[in-house]
Amino acid sequence: MTLSLTPGQSADITEADTLLDEVDPETFIADKAYDADPLIEKLEERQITPVIPSRRNRRHPRKILSSLYKKRKIIERFFARLKQFGGIAT
C-alpha cells in the first residue's frame, strides 16, 4: 500500500500517476473523480482493471464490476477513521 498526503484543495487524481508508479495492483477502485481518459488508458496499458464509474457526461459509459466497487467503502471508512483522529495527531 502506498499513501500520499495532499492539501485539501488539491484534486486527488493529480497523485494517481505517481502512486501507480510505486505499486503494481490488479485492480484500481476509485470514484467518479478519477474518470479521466489518460488515467484509464494508463491503467489499461498496464493491464490493471479500472473499477471507476463513468461520469454522467460520458457518451459511452463503461461497465464496471459492482461487486468490486462495493469494496471501495472499506477504503472510504479507513480515511474517515483517520480524519477522526486528525485533531489528536496535529
C-alpha positions in Angstrom: 0.0 0.0 0.0 1.2 3.5 -0.8 -0.2 6.8 0.6 0.3 10.4 -0.4 -0.9 13.3 1.6 -2.0 16.3 -0.4 -3.6 19.7 0.6 -7.4 19.6 0.9 -7.9 21.9 -2.1 -5.8 19.7 -4.4 -7.5 17.2 -6.7 -6.7 13.6 -5.7 -6.3 12.5 -9.3 -3.1 14.6 -9.5 -1.3 11.9 -7.4 -2.6 8.9 -9.2 0.2 8.6 -11.7 2.9 9.0 -9.0 1.3 6.3 -6.8 0.8 3.9 -9.7 4.5 4.0 -10.5 5.2 2.7 -7.0 2.7 -0.2 -6.9 1.5 -2.9 -9.3 -2.2 -3.6 -8.5 -4.5 -5.9 -10.3 -7.5 -3.5 -10.0 -7.8 0.2 -9.4 -11.0 1.1 -7.5 -12.0 4.7 -7.4 -14.9 7.1 -7.5 -16.1 9.2 -10.5 -13.5 11.9 -9.8 -10.9 9.5 -11.3 -12.8 9.1 -14.6 -10.3 10.6 -16.9 -9.2 9.2 -20.3 -5.4 9.5 -19.7 -5.7 7.6 -16.4 -7.9 4.9 -17.8 -5.6 4.4 -20.8 -2.5 4.1 -18.5 -4.4 1.5 -16.4 -5.3 -0.5 -19.4 -1.8 -0.3 -20.8 -0.5 -1.8 -17.6 -3.3 -4.4 -17.6 -4.9 -3.0 -14.5 -8.6 -3.4 -14.3 -10.2 0.1 -13.8 -13.2 0.0 -11.5 -14.2 3.6 -11.9 -17.9 4.5 -12.6 -18.3 6.8 -15.6 -19.4 10.4 -15.2 -22.8 11.4 -16.4 -21.4 13.3 -19.4 -19.8 10.2 -21.0 -21.4 9.3 -24.3 -20.4 5.6 -23.9 -20.4 4.8 -20.2 -18.0 2.0 -19.1 -19.4 -1.1 -17.4 -17.8 -1.8 -14.0 -18.0 -4.8 -11.7 -20.3 -3.6 -9.0 -19.2 -6.3 -6.6 -15.6 -4.8 -6.7 -16.9 -1.2 -6.5 -18.7 -2.0 -3.3 -15.4 -2.9 -1.7 -14.4 0.8 -2.0 -16.4 1.5 1.2 -13.6 -0.2 3.1 -11.1 2.4 1.9 -13.6 5.3 2.5 -14.1 4.1 6.1 -10.3 3.9 6.6 -9.9 7.6 5.6 -12.9 8.7 7.6 -11.3 7.0 10.6 -8.0 8.7 10.0 -9.8 12.1 9.8 -11.5 11.4 13.2 -8.0 11.3 14.8 -6.6 14.2 12.8 -7.1 16.6 15.7 -5.1 14.4 18.0 -2.3 14.0 15.5 -1.9 17.7 14.9 
